[in-house]
């Protein structure tokens, strides 16, 4: 799974299975919403793409998360809120 990595179509977001993300080949900063298996927000983090600057060489994770929602825009979500995925 690659989420918004290599995204040239400027999608608004992607839902990824897993509680850890890193940012190679991502073109823009993302807002990461980590979710439990019940789709409750466990944390919200701001992630920057990896560059030649070593301070960007990191992973973003939440040990309590089963999913990560990658978003291009800042969400109006906070820890403890529950989301619903519509078809």
C-alpha positions, 0 to 999 in steps of 0.5 A, spaced: 500 500 500 502 506 498 497 511 500 498 518 497 506 516 495 507 518 488 500 521 488 500 526 481 492 526 481 492 531 488 487 526 491 484 529 498 486 523 502 487 515 503 485 510 508 491 505 510 491 499 514 497 500 519 499 504 525 505 507 522 507 511 516 513 514 513 513 519 507 518 517 502 516 520 495 510 524 498 510 531 495 506 535 500 505 535 508 500 531 510 495 530 516 495 523 519 489 521 523 490 514 526 484 510 528 483 504 532 479 498 529 473 501 531 475 507 527 476 512 534 481 517 533 487 515 537 491 521 535 492 526 529 499 528 527 502 533 522 507 529 517 512 532 512 515 529 506 522 526 507 528 531 504 535 531 504 534 534 511 536 529 516 530 532 521 525 529 516 527 522 516 522 519 521 516 515 521 509 517 524 506 512 528 501 510 534 501 504 537 494 504 539 492 505 531 490 499 526 489 504 520 491 511 518 487 516 514 492 520 510 489 527 509 491 533 505 487 538 509 487 539 516 481 535 519 476 537 524 478 531 528 480 530 535 483 524 539 477 520 542 472 522 536 469 516 532 469 517 524 464 513 520 466 511 513 461 512 507 460 508 501 
